């Protein structure tokens, strides 16, 4: 190799963004660049041991704590082996970031485990005294214990109503814990959608009437949906409960549903306070509530919509929020008639 060719080769090596070594077919070092020299120093060992003439990648831990990635690229022309180009890149910063990310992930996983453990324990602890409150409420309502005045009956109704609400909150907390741990346990069977919606509306008629609202159900006939009827009814019940909570007296809740192509489309609309546009995605996150719900003093945990989204997505469907703030909210649920793609997790 002439001096001009050698100079050109050295210039190419210096232009590379990594430490580089050129090796001959007999595994002799022909040239190195300054990055390689700076990376390893006079005493550094680059690991230039002969090997098979194939592409090889390795990570080398140096004595000073640095980590270097070594890449060996064989050089060939017309099938003839001409040597190898060894390139070395300092990946110490990337490895540190990777280590920090793994450490943070472990910490987050442990925090999530502790949170779920606390939520489950607290929910169980609350359930015992709440059961006693509900039981004594039923006893007080028994005529055998005496006739209540109108005011006493009103107080008792408030106790029973709020005890029921607390029971639902506890159930949501426990279900949220299970969802985070392993996802919902769904049992897939044919679901009569019009009947399911009728049952969901009837379940919430008490809350609708107490709120002074009107409820309208308009459901077209259609094929049975493959899904978990109990979980879907819970999702629709939560949407109806929210509509009753956020709609002033005299307002209206409308439930419409119809099959469209391979889907059932279900919509729950109200004439309440609506949802700010910037909150329409985040309200499906656990413990997150829209700004106007928080400032308006409306009670709630922000769990119902998160549970609903998880259940709907496990069915292979989607749920979204719309409408206009101040004019009403619209929740749209789209569910595939055939059910979710097979994952091996669904029940019989």
C-alpha positions as semicolon CSV with decimal commas, in nm:
position;residue;x (nm);y (nm);z (nm)
1;X;0,000;0,000;0,000
2;X;0,146;0,333;-0,108
3;X;0,174;0,635;0,120
4;X;-0,108;0,812;-0,066
5;X;-0,342;0,516;-0,019
6;X;-0,240;0,490;0,345
7;X;-0,313;0,861;0,399
8;X;-0,651;0,824;0,232
9;X;-0,731;0,523;0,450
10;X;-0,631;0,713;0,764
11;X;-0,851;1,005;0,663
12;X;-1,148;0,770;0,622
13;X;-1,088;0,620;0,968
14;X;-1,062;0,964;1,125
15;X;-1,393;1,065;0,969
16;X;-1,576;0,781;1,142
17;X;-1,785;0,880;1,449
18;X;-1,647;0,584;1,649
19;X;-1,311;0,450;1,753
20;X;-1,191;0,236;1,462
21;X;-0,930;-0,027;1,387
22;X;-0,856;-0,178;1,045
23;X;-0,741;-0,539;1,054
24;X;-0,567;-0,734;0,776
25;X;-0,672;-1,079;0,650
26;X;-0,399;-1,222;0,876
27;X;-0,546;-1,036;1,176
28;X;-0,270;-0,774;1,186
29;X;-0,362;-0,415;1,283
30;X;-0,314;-0,196;0,979
31;X;-0,441;0,136;1,113
32;X;-0,630;0,298;1,403
33;X;-0,790;0,639;1,442
34;X;-0,749;0,896;1,719
35;X;-1,088;0,818;1,871
36;X;-0,973;0,462;1,934
37;X;-0,649;0,578;2,091
38;X;-0,829;0,828;2,315
39;X;-1,089;0,574;2,413
40;X;-0,851;0,303;2,529
41;X;-0,529;0,493;2,604
42;X;-0,183;0,339;2,599
43;X;-0,285;0,054;2,831
44;X;-0,629;-0,010;2,691
45;X;-0,714;-0,348;2,545
46;X;-0,949;-0,338;2,253
47;X;-1,010;-0,711;2,239
48;X;-0,861;-0,759;1,890
49;X;-0,857;-1,137;1,916
50;X;-0,894;-1,331;1,588
51;X;-1,233;-1,480;1,523
52;X;-1,465;-1,599;1,249
53;X;-1,497;-1,355;0,964
54;X;-1,856;-1,254;1,042
55;X;-2,033;-0,949;1,178
56;X;-1,993;-0,945;1,557
57;X;-2,119;-0,711;1,830
58;X;-2,008;-0,711;2,194
59;X;-2,015;-0,480;2,494
60;X;-1,690;-0,437;2,685
61;X;-1,677;-0,318;3,046
62;X;-1,356;-0,122;3,097
63;X;-1,168;-0,100;3,423
64;X;-1,252;0,269;3,470
65;X;-1,626;0,200;3,466
66;X;-1,693;0,284;3,104
67;X;-1,884;0,052;2,872
68;X;-1,786;0,027;2,507
69;X;-1,978;-0,140;2,224
70;X;-1,753;-0,320;1,978
71;X;-1,874;-0,391;1,626
72;X;-1,667;-0,598;1,382
73;X;-1,752;-0,570;1,014
74;X;-1,575;-0,812;0,775
75;X;-1,447;-0,654;0,452
76;X;-1,497;-0,856;0,135
77;X;-1,472;-0,806;-0,237
78;X;-1,591;-1,065;-0,485
79;X;-1,608;-1,317;-0,202
80;X;-1,245;-1,261;-0,099
81;X;-1,186;-1,171;0,267
82;X;-0,983;-0,848;0,283
83;X;-0,974;-0,800;0,659
84;X;-1,207;-0,638;0,913
85;X;-1,308;-0,298;1,037
86;X;-1,343;-0,278;1,415
87;X;-1,548;0,011;1,553
88;X;-1,579;0,108;1,918
89;X;-1,845;0,340;2,065
90;X;-1,860;0,465;2,423
91;X;-2,212;0,378;2,542
92;X;-2,153;0,453;2,910
93;X;-2,416;0,729;2,926
94;X;-2,674;0,514;2,750
95;X;-2,606;0,223;2,986
96;X;-2,641;0,453;3,287
97;X;-2,974;0,581;3,154
98;X;-3,085;0,225;3,093
99;X;-2,988;0,130;3,448
100;X;-3,168;0,434;3,589
101;X;-3,479;0,349;3,386
102;X;-3,478;-0,009;3,512
103;X;-3,436;0,116;3,869
104;X;-3,723;0,365;3,827
105;X;-3,944;0,094;3,674
106;X;-3,875;-0,134;3,969
107;X;-3,960;0,149;4,209
108;X;-4,284;0,229;4,021
109;X;-4,379;-0,138;4,016
110;X;-4,328;-0,159;4,392
111;X;-4,529;0,160;4,448
112;X;-4,811;0,021;4,234
113;X;-4,803;-0,303;4,433
114;X;-4,817;-0,111;4,762
115;X;-5,101;0,107;4,631
116;X;-5,304;-0,194;4,522
117;X;-5,238;-0,369;4,855
118;X;-5,346;-0,060;5,049
119;X;-5,656;-0,008;4,833
120;X;-5,765;-0,369;4,875
121;X;-5,702;-0,366;5,250
122;X;-5,876;-0,032;5,304
123;X;-6,174;-0,141;5,095
124;X;-6,216;-0,460;5,295
125;X;-6,183;-0,271;5,623
126;X;-6,451;-0,023;5,514
127;X;-6,687;-0,292;5,395
128;X;-6,735;-0,448;5,743
129;X;-6,866;-0,137;5,929
130;X;-7,060;-0,030;5,621
131;X;-7,239;-0,364;5,617
132;X;-7,340;-0,302;5,979
133;X;-7,472;0,045;5,894
134;X;-7,678;-0,095;5,608
135;X;-7,812;-0,378;5,826
136;X;-7,917;-0,146;6,107
137;X;-8,075;0,083;5,851
138;X;-8,289;-0,205;5,730
139;X;-8,385;-0,289;6,089
140;X;-8,491;0,069;6,158
141;X;-8,712;0,058;5,848
142;X;-8,891;-0,252;5,984
143;X;-9,238;-0,154;6,117
144;X;-9,184;-0,401;6,400
145;X;-8,949;-0,149;6,560
146;X;-9,202;0,130;6,550
147;X;-9,343;0,379;6,305
148;X;-9,107;0,652;6,185
149;X;-9,205;1,013;6,144
150;X;-9,170;1,168;5,798
151;X;-8,850;1,343;5,909
152;X;-8,705;1,023;6,055
153;X;-8,792;0,832;5,738
154;X;-8,615;1,103;5,537
155;X;-8,304;1,072;5,754
156;X;-8,311;0,693;5,723
157;X;-8,349;0,716;5,346
158;X;-8,040;0,938;5,331
159;X;-7,844;0,687;5,541
160;X;-7,945;0,393;5,324
161;X;-7,888;0,583;5,000
162;X;-7,538;0,696;5,097
163;X;-7,451;0,353;5,238
164;X;-7,542;0,210;4,899
165;X;-7,325;0,468;4,729
166;X;-7,033;0,380;4,954
167;X;-7,082;0,013;4,874
168;X;-7,054;0,095;4,503
169;X;-6,740;0,303;4,563
170;X;-6,580;0,014;4,754
171;X;-6,677;-0,228;4,478
172;X;-6,520;0,006;4,222
173;X;-6,200;0,029;4,428
174;X;-6,173;-0,349;4,453
175;X;-6,250;-0,394;4,084
176;X;-5,989;-0,130;3,994
177;X;-5,731;-0,320;4,198
178;X;-5,812;-0,642;4,012
179;X;-5,800;-0,464;3,676
180;X;-5,453;-0,330;3,750
181;X;-5,330;-0,668;3,867
182;X;-5,450;-0,893;3,586
183;X;-5,733;-0,732;3,393
184;X;-6,102;-0,806;3,432
185;X;-6,224;-1,164;3,445
186;X;-6,487;-1,170;3,173
187;X;-6,738;-1,443;3,093
188;X;-6,841;-1,427;2,729
189;X;-7,193;-1,533;2,634
190;X;-7,453;-1,407;2,382
191;X;-7,588;-1,073;2,509
192;X;-7,932;-0,942;2,413
193;X;-7,836;-0,574;2,380
194;X;-8,191;-0,423;2,392
195;X;-8,268;-0,626;2,705
196;X;-7,935;-0,534;2,865
197;X;-7,997;-0,163;2,803
198;X;-8,352;-0,186;2,933
199;X;-8,227;-0,352;3,253
200;X;-7,950;-0,092;3,294
201;X;-8,200;0,195;3,256
202;X;-8,444;0,035;3,500
203;X;-8,163;-0,015;3,754
204;X;-8,098;0,361;3,749
205;X;-8,458;0,481;3,738
206;X;-8,454;0,553;4,111
207;X;-8,156;0,788;4,074
208;X;-8,310;0,943;3,762
209;X;-8,641;1,013;3,936
210;X;-8,475;1,150;4,250
211;X;-8,279;1,390;4,028
212;X;-8,603;1,508;3,865
213;X;-8,502;1,390;3,517
214;X;-8,657;1,215;3,221
215;X;-8,499;0,906;3,066
216;X;-8,557;0,791;2,707
217;X;-8,443;0,458;2,562
218;X;-8,438;0,410;2,184
219;X;-8,279;0,080;2,087
220;X;-8,312;-0,087;1,749
221;X;-8,336;-0,464;1,721
222;X;-8,025;-0,651;1,618
223;X;-7,806;-0,957;1,663
224;X;-7,684;-1,082;1,999
225;X;-7,348;-0,945;2,107
226;X;-7,075;-1,178;2,227
227;X;-6,967;-1,028;2,557
228;X;-6,994;-1,023;2,934
229;X;-7,347;-0,898;2,996
230;X;-7,288;-0,833;3,366
231;X;-6,980;-0,616;3,308
232;X;-7,137;-0,428;3,017
233;X;-7,448;-0,359;3,222
234;X;-7,223;-0,220;3,494
235;X;-7,054;0,010;3,239
236;X;-7,388;0,139;3,107
237;X;-7,518;0,179;3,461
238;X;-7,220;0,395;3,549
239;X;-7,275;0,616;3,243
240;X;-7,640;0,659;3,340
241;X;-7,550;0,733;3,702
242;X;-7,305;1,000;3,587
243;X;-7,567;1,151;3,358
244;X;-7,814;1,173;3,648
245;X;-7,550;1,323;3,875
246;X;-7,441;1,599;3,638
247;X;-7,780;1,696;3,491
248;X;-7,998;1,958;3,667
249;X;-8,367;1,884;3,745
250;X;-8,594;1,892;3,441
251;X;-8,318;1,764;3,213
252;X;-8,319;1,455;2,996
253;X;-8,106;1,144;2,954
254;X;-8,125;0,968;2,619
255;X;-7,992;0,619;2,549
256;X;-7,979;0,515;2,183
257;X;-7,836;0,200;2,032
258;X;-7,828;0,029;1,692
259;X;-7,615;-0,228;1,508
260;X;-7,396;-0,077;1,237
261;X;-7,201;-0,321;1,026
262;X;-7,002;-0,554;1,254
263;X;-7,061;-0,331;1,562
264;X;-7,320;-0,229;1,814
265;X;-7,310;0,148;1,867
266;X;-7,448;0,271;2,199
267;X;-7,481;0,636;2,300
268;X;-7,570;0,788;2,637
269;X;-7,645;1,162;2,616
270;X;-7,764;1,411;2,875
271;X;-7,846;1,782;2,904
272;X;-7,616;1,844;3,199
273;X;-7,297;2,042;3,260
274;X;-7,102;1,868;2,982
275;X;-6,732;1,790;2,971
276;X;-6,456;2,044;2,893
277;X;-6,286;1,950;2,568
278;X;-5,942;1,930;2,732
279;X;-6,072;1,669;2,980
280;X;-6,238;1,428;2,737
281;X;-5,945;1,187;2,727
282;X;-5,807;1,214;3,078
283;X;-6,143;1,140;3,248
284;X;-6,095;0,776;3,146
285;X;-5,790;0,763;3,375
286;X;-5,845;0,638;3,728
287;X;-5,908;0,901;3,998
288;X;-5,920;1,181;3,737
289;X;-6,230;1,403;3,713
290;X;-6,320;1,690;3,481
291;X;-6,248;2,040;3,612
292;X;-6,615;2,146;3,616
293;X;-6,706;1,832;3,814
294;X;-6,442;1,912;4,077
295;X;-6,527;2,282;4,104
296;X;-6,900;2,214;4,105
297;X;-6,880;2,003;4,421
298;X;-7,017;1,689;4,256
299;X;-6,924;1,374;4,455
300;X;-6,726;1,096;4,291
301;X;-6,396;0,908;4,279
302;X;-6,319;0,920;3,907
303;X;-6,303;0,538;3,891
304;X;-6,619;0,453;3,698
305;X;-6,505;0,571;3,356
306;X;-6,161;0,411;3,398
307;X;-6,328;0,079;3,476
308;X;-6,567;0,128;3,186
309;X;-6,287;0,190;2,938
310;X;-6,099;-0,121;3,057
311;X;-6,407;-0,342;3,022
312;X;-6,500;-0,200;2,680
313;X;-6,145;-0,242;2,549
314;X;-6,135;-0,599;2,678
315;X;-6,438;-0,656;2,454
316;X;-6,237;-0,522;2,159
317;X;-6,438;-0,201;2,158
318;X;-6,388;0,168;2,224
319;X;-6,548;0,439;2,438
320;X;-6,526;0,815;2,388
321;X;-6,673;1,135;2,530
322;X;-6,819;1,429;2,344
323;X;-7,093;1,691;2,358
324;X;-7,061;2,057;2,454
325;X;-6,960;2,200;2,789
326;X;-7,264;2,358;2,948
327;X;-7,503;2,180;2,712
328;X;-7,456;1,814;2,794
329;X;-7,224;1,516;2,766
330;X;-7,236;1,236;2,510
331;X;-7,065;0,902;2,570
332;X;-7,030;0,669;2,273
333;X;-6,955;0,298;2,310
334;X;-6,873;0,081;2,010
335;X;-6,864;-0,296;2,064
336;X;-6,785;-0,564;1,803
337;X;-7,077;-0,804;1,764
338;X;-6,840;-1,100;1,733
339;X;-6,661;-1,010;2,053
340;X;-6,288;-0,950;2,102
341;X;-6,013;-1,129;1,908
342;X;-5,915;-1,453;2,078
343;X;-5,644;-1,390;2,340
344;X;-5,664;-1,702;2,551
345;X;-5,777;-1,499;2,852
346;X;-6,150;-1,486;2,807
347;X;-6,390;-1,719;2,981
348;X;-6,611;-1,976;2,822
